[in-house]
Amino acid sequence: MVTLRAVGRQAGMPTYEYRCNNCGHELEAFQKITEAALTLCPQCSQDKLERLISGGNFVLKGGGWASDNYGTPKRPPKTDGQQADKMDKAHKKSAEDAKKAAETKGKPAA
Ligand SMILES: [Zn+2]
């Protein structure tokens, strides 16, 4: 059983990436995990779509490409980038707060 909660993206709707084995067309789809995988390529109308898993922690059966693709984004991230930016800022803020708190606490009352 895979827990999607650990992924930390928008709740509920994971993004699935598909790539067509026939024409190489790539697309993203928001789907519930319970929904059936897409197979029909909108580009060439062939039944050749293969689902790639993005943003997940789980390993695809028969893996291999997963570790190869990981960390080498093929295209500029859009919404993902914004999210990461937001998260980064949130991180920095809490880190600063923690630092301030530590400083205030740690200063000798001279
Ligand atoms: Zn295609």
Boltz pocket constraint, residues with backbone or C-beta under 6 A from the ligand:
constraints:
  - pocket:
      binder: B
      contacts: [[A, 20], [A, 21], [A, 22], [A, 23], [A, 24], [A, 25], [A, 41], [A, 42], [A, 43], [A, 44], [A, 45], [A, 46], [A, 48]]
      max_distance: 6.0
